[in-house]
Amino acid sequence: MRGTLSVLARLMSRPGSALALLFLVVLVLAAAFADFLPLAPYKQSLLDSLLGQSQKYWFGTDELGRDILSRVVYGARTSLLTAAGAVAVAAAFGIPIGLVGGFFGGWRDAALMRLVDVLLALPAILFAMALIAVLGRSQVAAFVAVGITGIPTFARIVRAQTLALRKRDFVTAVESFGGSSGYSMFRTILPNAWSPILVQVVVLCSVAILLEAALAFLGVGVAPPTPSWGEMLRTGKSYLHEAPTYALLPGIVLTLTILAFDTLGRALGTILEDRHDRGLVSPGGATP
């Protein structure tokens, strides 16, 4: 707990990461409590279509008279849920693959790494489009497709950490006292590999949000009328002269969100690496 607070304090001491963290907190709260805000993302009024900024519509309306600001806020929910689901899928499969491959080595490592190589060889956007074509357009299909493309990164990071920790004294001691392979992998090695995994979680969130927006922009993301930043960009580009904020607002929010995750990931990686170099990570994986 004290180590977590220390990392958070160091993040807040950096202006860039502090702004990124503050932006993401506001975005997550807005998406989580959007139902309690005076927003109407699905309400249509053709008489109000493509209006400019006004007291009623702060950022104008789209071609169906829907409030652009409301749809951007609800679009944040779509993007963040996709990112969370994609990270969960990638970690659920990538971490065990990396642990098993690095811990046992031999033919199991070779077979698992060849599987990872196959996933790496597939272009992420094309693979996601193909998977969505099979599963259909939905929120679940989007995060499953995006999550599968993130499996290789988790697998390689965890495998590298497992190889580095496999012969350490505290792992050998656990095995000498009768600890099973599963215990050694998940209770001894994995807690000591959490730092690069945590950084990868933050980085993958930005990648997942960008990929989800790209899929929606290409017309294979979540099905309308569910708000999506990519879908708003795709439709809004046809109305740049009539309603510039239609595509401008979701584009700005999307850019800031990806930049915030990337900035936070870089700062977190630097801080955790510095703590590790100074010996502030204990053998049990916890920070003193």
Legacy VTK file of the C-alpha trace (Angstrom):
# vtk DataFile Version 3.0
C-alpha trace
ASCII
DATASET POLYDATA
POINTS 288 float
0.000 0.000 0.000
2.765 2.411 0.927
4.606 1.531 -2.277
1.496 2.239 -4.346
1.050 5.616 -2.686
4.723 6.370 -3.314
4.369 5.602 -7.027
1.199 7.704 -7.207
2.934 10.586 -5.445
5.812 10.463 -7.935
3.342 10.415 -10.820
1.608 13.499 -9.430
4.953 15.255 -8.988
5.471 15.206 -12.758
3.353 17.853 -14.533
2.829 15.754 -17.646
1.776 12.543 -15.919
-0.295 14.491 -13.369
-2.292 16.167 -16.161
-2.669 12.837 -17.962
-3.897 11.112 -14.807
-6.314 13.953 -14.021
-7.715 13.879 -17.566
-8.229 10.107 -17.433
-9.906 10.290 -14.017
-12.353 12.934 -15.303
-12.988 10.888 -18.449
-13.625 7.671 -16.504
-15.961 9.435 -14.052
-17.876 11.098 -16.905
-18.270 7.757 -18.692
-19.229 5.888 -15.524
-21.828 8.420 -14.357
-23.061 9.565 -17.773
-26.532 8.203 -17.018
-26.836 10.683 -14.142
-25.838 13.686 -16.265
-28.291 15.772 -18.333
-27.273 14.063 -21.571
-29.368 12.661 -24.408
-27.128 10.785 -26.862
-29.990 8.990 -28.639
-32.607 11.750 -28.774
-33.245 12.773 -32.384
-34.698 16.027 -33.703
-34.428 16.525 -37.456
-35.409 20.168 -37.028
-32.176 20.655 -35.024
-29.863 18.761 -37.395
-26.347 20.113 -37.975
-26.763 23.094 -35.676
-23.727 25.028 -34.492
-22.760 25.767 -30.916
-25.537 27.161 -28.753
-26.594 27.346 -25.126
-28.641 24.180 -25.591
-26.082 22.316 -27.702
-22.598 23.309 -26.566
-20.889 21.593 -29.498
-23.760 21.476 -31.963
-25.742 18.539 -33.310
-25.237 15.788 -35.870
-27.240 15.013 -39.024
-30.054 13.489 -36.938
-30.206 16.355 -34.459
-28.464 14.441 -31.667
-26.295 16.333 -29.190
-22.637 15.875 -30.161
-21.332 16.457 -26.628
-23.648 13.779 -25.231
-22.515 11.278 -27.836
-18.835 12.048 -27.185
-19.291 11.412 -23.449
-21.123 8.144 -24.089
-18.530 7.300 -26.726
-15.940 7.437 -23.954
-17.814 4.608 -22.257
-17.595 2.534 -25.439
-13.861 3.168 -25.823
-12.982 2.584 -22.165
-15.036 -0.617 -21.919
-13.382 -1.893 -25.092
-9.955 -1.061 -23.663
-10.727 -2.767 -20.337
-12.105 -5.863 -22.061
-9.186 -6.034 -24.492
-6.639 -5.802 -21.660
-8.477 -8.524 -19.734
-8.488 -10.858 -22.755
-4.839 -10.180 -23.618
-3.664 -10.627 -20.032
-5.794 -13.718 -19.394
-4.134 -15.571 -22.269
-0.785 -13.807 -22.656
0.368 -14.058 -19.023
-0.104 -17.861 -18.682
1.536 -18.397 -22.079
4.583 -16.385 -21.014
4.778 -18.060 -17.607
4.529 -21.618 -18.935
6.940 -20.994 -21.804
9.561 -19.282 -19.670
9.243 -21.621 -16.686
9.331 -24.999 -18.431
11.261 -24.164 -21.606
11.842 -26.981 -24.095
9.137 -28.028 -26.532
6.396 -26.229 -24.606
8.224 -22.934 -24.869
8.938 -23.515 -28.565
5.304 -24.400 -29.353
3.860 -21.461 -27.429
6.299 -18.970 -28.933
5.484 -20.186 -32.448
1.836 -19.516 -31.675
2.796 -16.045 -30.519
4.806 -15.536 -33.713
1.739 -16.444 -35.783
-0.326 -13.818 -33.957
2.450 -11.262 -34.429
2.578 -11.996 -38.156
-1.104 -11.110 -38.586
-1.808 -7.383 -39.135
-3.819 -6.300 -36.091
-6.448 -4.269 -37.937
-7.044 -6.944 -40.596
-7.219 -9.739 -38.028
-9.681 -7.734 -35.931
-11.836 -7.007 -38.990
-11.879 -10.695 -39.944
-12.823 -11.750 -36.414
-15.622 -9.182 -36.219
-16.901 -10.400 -39.596
-17.275 -13.854 -37.991
-18.587 -12.757 -34.581
-20.700 -9.836 -35.792
-20.604 -6.172 -34.781
-20.917 -5.805 -31.021
-19.054 -4.480 -28.001
-17.941 -7.983 -27.024
-16.670 -8.775 -30.526
-14.718 -5.500 -30.558
-12.826 -6.082 -27.322
-12.241 -9.776 -28.053
-10.772 -8.898 -31.456
-8.614 -6.122 -30.023
-7.624 -8.252 -27.020
-6.363 -11.154 -29.123
-4.001 -8.809 -30.946
-2.490 -7.854 -27.547
-1.732 -11.418 -26.421
1.768 -11.618 -27.997
3.036 -8.538 -26.162
1.953 -9.827 -22.750
3.326 -13.294 -23.519
6.759 -11.993 -24.510
7.058 -9.594 -21.578
6.072 -12.246 -19.016
8.296 -14.879 -20.656
11.306 -12.541 -20.480
10.613 -11.821 -16.804
10.138 -15.518 -16.048
13.445 -16.431 -17.692
15.180 -13.733 -15.634
13.618 -14.896 -12.340
13.508 -18.665 -12.923
16.894 -19.410 -11.300
16.757 -16.769 -8.586
17.377 -17.989 -5.035
13.890 -17.270 -3.722
12.308 -19.324 -6.559
14.721 -22.197 -5.940
13.960 -22.026 -2.213
10.208 -22.336 -2.849
10.790 -25.413 -5.028
13.142 -26.995 -2.463
10.403 -26.710 0.184
7.993 -28.622 -2.054
6.295 -25.782 -3.842
4.492 -26.906 -6.995
5.215 -25.503 -10.440
1.912 -23.626 -10.358
2.754 -22.086 -6.997
6.198 -21.056 -8.204
4.811 -19.479 -11.357
1.750 -17.665 -10.019
2.681 -16.984 -6.388
6.437 -16.409 -6.630
7.486 -15.342 -10.124
4.367 -13.450 -11.254
4.271 -11.005 -8.284
7.874 -10.056 -9.094
7.004 -9.401 -12.745
4.105 -7.049 -12.072
5.955 -3.822 -12.911
6.384 -4.338 -16.693
2.940 -5.955 -16.826
1.354 -2.885 -15.240
3.105 -0.614 -17.721
1.929 -2.812 -20.592
-1.656 -2.625 -19.308
-1.590 1.169 -19.559
0.078 1.123 -22.988
-2.341 -1.481 -24.346
-5.275 0.687 -23.264
-4.146 3.412 -25.675
-3.590 0.863 -28.456
-7.003 -0.713 -27.841
-8.801 2.634 -27.915
-7.058 3.603 -31.156
-7.802 0.226 -32.761
-11.455 0.348 -31.685
-11.785 3.821 -33.184
-10.133 2.617 -36.396
-12.553 -0.310 -36.650
-15.517 2.003 -36.098
-14.144 4.471 -38.646
-14.001 1.626 -41.193
-17.586 0.691 -40.388
-16.926 -2.583 -38.556
-16.901 -1.384 -34.954
-19.819 -1.347 -32.525
-23.158 -1.195 -34.303
-25.074 2.105 -34.417
-26.752 3.822 -32.672
-24.214 3.032 -29.918
-22.001 6.155 -29.690
-18.406 5.614 -30.800
-15.667 8.146 -31.434
-14.560 6.340 -34.589
-18.105 6.223 -35.934
-18.523 9.957 -35.253
-15.276 10.659 -37.114
-16.420 8.543 -40.059
-19.783 10.271 -40.348
-18.590 13.730 -39.338
-16.021 13.984 -42.135
-18.923 14.348 -44.565
-20.203 17.426 -42.716
-16.983 19.331 -42.033
-18.322 22.524 -43.665
-21.821 22.382 -42.150
-20.784 21.248 -38.635
-17.013 21.357 -38.024
-17.337 20.264 -34.378
-19.052 17.026 -35.463
-15.705 15.391 -36.252
-13.461 17.872 -34.437
-14.637 17.190 -30.873
-14.397 13.361 -30.922
-11.067 13.651 -32.753
-9.639 15.943 -30.072
-10.928 13.786 -27.198
-9.621 10.618 -28.868
-6.192 12.187 -29.378
-6.014 13.474 -25.805
-7.072 10.091 -24.392
-4.424 8.178 -26.327
-1.813 10.800 -25.435
-2.801 10.620 -21.754
-2.464 6.821 -21.618
0.855 6.947 -23.468
2.222 9.687 -21.189
1.083 7.824 -18.085
2.590 4.563 -19.330
5.971 6.156 -20.058
6.091 7.898 -16.683
5.015 4.749 -14.859
7.668 2.700 -16.641
10.388 5.191 -15.703
9.305 5.330 -12.051
9.029 1.562 -11.618
12.363 0.966 -13.332
14.000 3.522 -11.052
12.500 1.869 -7.965
13.725 -1.535 -9.157
17.239 -0.220 -9.799
17.336 1.220 -6.284
16.271 -2.133 -4.814
12.855 -0.985 -3.601
11.116 -4.113 -4.878
11.194 -6.999 -2.425
11.462 -10.673 -3.430
7.775 -11.140 -2.728
6.894 -8.579 -5.350
5.656 -5.986 -2.878
7.210 -2.599 -2.374
8.318 -1.703 1.099
LINES 1 289
288 0 1 2 3 4 5 6 7 8 9 10 11 12 13 14 15 16 17 18 19 20 21 22 23 24 25 26 27 28 29 30 31 32 33 34 35 36 37 38 39 40 41 42 43 44 45 46 47 48 49 50 51 52 53 54 55 56 57 58 59 60 61 62 63 64 65 66 67 68 69 70 71 72 73 74 75 76 77 78 79 80 81 82 83 84 85 86 87 88 89 90 91 92 93 94 95 96 97 98 99 100 101 102 103 104 105 106 107 108 109 110 111 112 113 114 115 116 117 118 119 120 121 122 123 124 125 126 127 128 129 130 131 132 133 134 135 136 137 138 139 140 141 142 143 144 145 146 147 148 149 150 151 152 153 154 155 156 157 158 159 160 161 162 163 164 165 166 167 168 169 170 171 172 173 174 175 176 177 178 179 180 181 182 183 184 185 186 187 188 189 190 191 192 193 194 195 196 197 198 199 200 201 202 203 204 205 206 207 208 209 210 211 212 213 214 215 216 217 218 219 220 221 222 223 224 225 226 227 228 229 230 231 232 233 234 235 236 237 238 239 240 241 242 243 244 245 246 247 248 249 250 251 252 253 254 255 256 257 258 259 260 261 262 263 264 265 266 267 268 269 270 271 272 273 274 275 276 277 278 279 280 281 282 283 284 285 286 287
